Amino acid sequence: MRQSQLFTKTRKEAPADEVSKNAQLLIRAGFIHKEMAGVYTYLPLGLRVLDKINNIIRQEINAIGGQEVFLTSLQDKSVWEKTGRWSDEVVDNWFKTELKSGTELGLGFTHEEPLTALMKNHINSYKDLPQYVYQIQTKFRNEMRSKSGIMRCREFLMKDLYSFSRSEKELDDFYEKSKIAYTNIFNRCGLGDRTYITFASGGTFSKYSHEFQTVSEAGEDLIYIDKEKKLAVNKEVLNDEVLNDLGLKRKNLIEEKAIEVGNIFKQKTKFSEPLGLKFIDEDGKEKPVIMGAYGIGPGRIMGTIVELHNDDNGIIWPEEVAPFAVHLISLAREDVEVKKADEIYEKLQSQCMEVLYDDRQGVQAGKKFADGDLIGIPKRIIVSSKTLEKNSVEVKMRNQDESNLINLDNI
């Protein structure tokens, strides 16, 4: 991408009503545009990052047997009535609308009900199980407040994975695999060293569910961490019984604010029974399918990355999710120098390297460097008269002060 052709521009100031660090930096750097409270458009740079995160998620979920689908956002009232979750008294964040005929519809805030109903067409026997089905799809939630940038939105992407098993043991086995997959995802996104598997309420499903909480001052949750065991407990379930269950001691726990970046639940038969999702086992007996649910918000991951990886000058993207691998900044002015900078750009591209090429003419070096810091691509290559005199370029990492000269032959 030539930066001269990029239609987005950086800004000195974020909107006055934007209080979260992630939204301030992402808006200023031209990654997102705020449409209204809790609703953001992903611009070209932002979409590249979001796609990188989505692909990491896909790779790790596919590796444990996930099969991707894409369900509808428009929801049939009758399916949700079977589980009691159509009622606004039960679910208070529905967005609802209606067809011109007057038929009432909902905009999906999650997808247990429609996917469970769908799987009735594909699961009949124990031979059809287990199955692990997921999607990365837009969800809608009518949040009362939305003040955390892209970490709490009214319209957002969710990776929601659902497991369909023959037994609780089969569910438990996959549940443990999902923990490993989630850990891999957060490690690859640059959040691993501050993300903890956190014990939380299992509700009516099981004694515990598990959240993945990333320590940050921007977090809305309070968790208590045993750093030696790398485990945490959500404040909502912290009591003596839980500590005894987990072999934790209160004196060893550190209180931290954290951002919930993922969660996993054992739902068992909560949805399969009311929706009639059953299978015939080896003995010819009819049984309800055992289910689990596993959620991650890619946009929330992106916002959390920015909350953790920034400095006074802008964003510092981890390499695997950066919009580009290299920011090539040309300070060339003479035609022969500009031609050389173009050749370097083409050479890098020929090696299948993702490059943002700041080829803008008439823009001062200080502005180019400031924009580079704000955008936050991890590796920077600078072409100037001084470097070309030495048949070299200057290479610098975004999070380091020192730089190195690299000969053009070795670029």
Residue pairs with C-beta under 8 A, 6 or more apart in sequence:
1 44
1 324
1 355
1 356
1 357
2 345
2 357
2 359
3 356
3 357
3 358
3 359
3 360
4 359
4 360
4 361
6 30
6 44
6 45
6 356
7 44
8 30
8 43
8 44
8 45
9 30
10 28
10 29
10 30
10 370
10 371
10 374
10 375
11 27
11 28
11 30
12 28
13 28
14 23
14 24
14 25
14 27
14 28
15 27
15 34
18 24
18 27
18 34
18 149
19 147
20 147
20 148
20 149
20 151
20 218
20 303
20 307
21 149
21 218
21 306
21 307
21 310
22 148
22 149
22 150
22 151
22 218
22 302
22 303
22 304
22 306
22 307
23 32
23 34
23 40
23 149
23 150
23 303
24 149
25 306
25 310
25 314
25 315
25 374
26 32
26 46
26 149
26 150
26 302
26 303
26 306
26 315
27 33
27 34
28 314
28 374
29 45
29 314
29 315
29 374
29 375
29 376
30 43
30 45
30 46
30 375
31 42
31 43
31 45
31 46
31 49
31 323
32 40
32 41
32 42
32 43
32 46
32 150
33 40
33 41
33 43
34 40
34 41
35 41
37 146
37 154
38 143
38 146
38 152
38 153
38 154
38 155
39 153
39 154
39 155
40 149
40 150
40 153
40 299
42 50
45 323
45 375
46 302
46 323
48 323
48 324
49 302
49 317
49 321
49 322
49 323
50 157
50 298
50 299
50 302
52 320
52 321
52 322
52 323
53 189
53 298
53 301
53 302
53 321
54 136
54 157
54 159
54 298
56 185
56 188
56 189
56 320
56 321
57 136
57 159
57 185
57 296
57 298
58 66
58 68
58 136
60 181
60 182
60 184
60 185
60 188
61 68
61 132
61 134
61 159
61 161
61 181
62 68
63 181
64 132
64 174
64 177
64 178
64 180
64 181
65 130
65 132
65 174
66 132
66 133
66 134
66 161
67 131
67 132
67 133
67 134
68 134
68 135
68 136
69 115
69 133
69 134
69 135
70 135
70 137
71 108
71 111
71 114
71 115
71 118
71 135
71 137
72 108
72 114
73 107
73 108
73 137
73 138
73 139
73 140
74 105
74 106
74 107
74 108
75 105
75 106
75 107
75 108
75 113
75 114
76 105
76 114
77 86
77 103
77 104
77 105
77 106
79 113
79 114
79 117
79 275
80 86
80 106
80 113
82 113
82 274
82 275
83 112
83 113
83 270
83 271
83 274
83 275
84 90
84 274
85 91
85 113
86 94
86 106
88 94
91 109
92 142
93 109
93 141
93 142
93 143
94 106
94 107
94 109
94 142
95 106
95 107
95 109
95 140
95 141
95 142
95 154
96 104
96 105
96 106
96 107
97 104
97 105
97 106
97 107
98 104
98 105
99 105
107 140
108 114
108 137
108 139
108 140
109 139
109 140
109 141
110 139
110 158
110 160
110 293
110 295
111 135
111 137
111 160
111 162
112 162
112 267
112 271
112 291
112 293
113 271
113 275
115 133
115 162
116 162
116 271
116 272
116 275
116 277
116 291
117 275
117 277
119 131
119 133
119 164
119 277
119 289
120 275
120 276
120 277
122 128
122 131
123 129
123 131
123 164
123 277
123 279
123 289
124 279
124 280
125 279
125 280
126 166
126 279
126 280
126 281
126 282
128 279
129 164
129 165
129 166
129 170
129 279
129 289
130 163
130 164
130 165
130 166
130 170
130 174
131 163
131 164
132 161
132 162
132 163
132 164
132 174
133 161
133 162
133 164
134 159
134 160
134 161
134 162
134 294
135 159
135 160
136 157
136 158
136 159
136 298
137 157
137 158
137 160
138 155
138 156
138 157
138 158
139 155
139 156
139 157
139 158
139 160
140 154
140 155
141 153
141 154
141 156
142 154
143 152
143 153
143 154
145 152
146 152
146 153
146 154
148 218
148 220
148 303
149 303
150 156
150 299
150 300
150 302
150 303
151 218
151 259
151 297
151 299
151 300
151 303
151 304
151 307
152 220
152 300
153 299
156 297
156 299
156 300
157 297
157 298
157 299
158 295
158 296
158 297
158 298
159 295
159 296
159 297
159 298
160 293
160 294
160 295
161 178
161 293
161 294
161 295
162 291
162 292
162 293
162 294
163 171
163 174
163 175
163 178
163 291
163 292
163 293
163 294
164 272
164 277
164 289
164 290
164 291
165 171
165 174
165 289
165 290
165 291
165 292
166 279
166 281
166 287
166 289
166 290
167 290
168 266
168 268
168 290
170 290
171 266
171 268
171 290
171 291
171 292
172 266
174 292
175 264
175 266
175 292
178 264
178 292
178 294
179 197
179 210
179 264
182 212
182 262
182 264
182 294
182 296
183 192
183 195
183 197
183 212
185 262
185 296
185 301
186 192
186 195
186 212
186 214
186 261
186 262
186 301
188 320
188 321
189 301
189 305
189 318
189 320
189 321
190 305
190 308
190 309
190 317
190 318
190 320
190 321
191 214
191 261
191 301
191 304
191 305
191 308
194 214
194 215
194 216
194 308
195 212
195 213
195 214
195 215
195 261
196 212
196 213
196 214
196 215
196 223
196 225
196 230
196 231
196 232
196 258
197 210
197 211
197 212
197 230
197 231
197 232
198 210
198 211
198 212
198 213
198 223
198 231
198 232
198 233
198 234
198 258
199 208
199 210
199 231
199 232
199 233
199 234
199 237
199 242
199 246
200 208
200 209
200 210
200 211
200 234
200 236
200 237
200 263
201 208
201 209
201 234
201 236
201 237
202 208
202 209
202 265
202 266
203 209
203 265
204 270
205 265
205 266
205 267
205 268
205 270
206 265
206 266
206 268
207 245
208 237
209 263
209 264
209 265
209 266
210 263
210 264
211 221
211 234
211 260
211 262
211 263
212 260
212 261
212 262
212 263
213 219
213 221
213 223
213 232
213 234
213 258
213 259
213 260
213 261
214 258
214 259
214 261
214 304
214 308
215 223
215 225
215 256
215 257
215 258
216 257
216 258
216 259
216 304
216 307
216 308
217 257
218 257
218 259
218 304
218 307
219 256
219 257
219 258
219 259
219 260
220 257
220 259
220 260
221 234
221 235
221 257
221 258
221 259
221 260
222 234
222 235
222 255
222 256
222 257
222 258
223 232
223 233
223 234
223 235
223 255
223 256
223 258
224 232
224 233
224 235
224 238
224 253
224 254
224 255
224 256
225 231
225 232
225 253
225 254
225 256
226 232
226 248
226 249
226 252
226 253
227 254
228 252
229 248
231 246
231 248
232 256
232 258
233 242
233 243
233 246
233 248
233 253
242 248
243 249
243 250
259 300
259 304
259 307
260 300
261 296
261 297
261 300
261 301
261 304
262 294
262 295
262 296
262 297
263 294
263 295
264 292
264 293
264 294
264 295
265 292
265 293
265 294
266 292
267 291
267 292
267 293
268 290
268 291
269 288
269 289
269 290
269 291
270 291
271 277
271 291
272 278
272 288
272 289
272 290
272 291
273 288
277 288
277 289
278 286
278 287
278 288
278 289
279 286
279 287
279 289
280 286
280 287
281 287
302 321
305 317
305 318
305 321
306 315
309 315
309 316
309 317
309 318
309 376
310 316
310 376
311 399
313 370
313 373
313 374
314 373
314 374
314 375
314 376
315 374
315 375
315 376
316 376
316 378
316 398
316 399
317 323
317 376
317 377
317 378
317 398
318 378
319 325
319 378
319 379
322 376
322 377
322 378
323 354
323 356
323 375
323 377
324 354
324 355
324 356
324 377
325 353
325 354
325 355
325 377
325 378
325 379
326 348
326 353
326 354
326 355
326 356
326 377
326 379
326 380
326 381
327 355
327 356
327 358
327 372
327 375
327 377
327 379
327 380
327 381
328 341
328 344
328 345
328 348
328 355
328 356
328 357
328 358
328 380
328 381
328 383
329 358
329 368
329 369
329 372
329 380
329 381
329 382
329 383
330 338
330 341
330 357
330 358
330 359
330 383
330 384
331 365
331 368
331 382
331 383
331 384
331 385
332 338
332 340
332 341
332 383
332 384
332 385
332 388
333 385
334 385
337 383
337 385
337 388
338 359
340 383
340 388
341 359
341 383
342 359
344 381
344 383
344 393
344 408
344 411
345 355
345 357
345 359
347 411
348 355
348 381
348 411
349 355
356 375
356 377
358 368
358 371
358 372
360 368
372 380
372 398
373 398
376 398
377 398
378 397
378 398
378 399
379 395
379 396
379 397
379 398
380 395
380 396
380 397
380 398
381 393
381 394
381 395
381 411
382 393
382 394
382 395
382 396
382 403
383 393
384 394
387 393
387 394
387 405
390 405
391 407
391 408
391 409
392 405
392 406
392 407
392 408
393 405
393 406
393 408
393 411
394 403
394 404
394 405
394 406
395 403
395 404
395 405
395 406
396 402
396 403
396 404
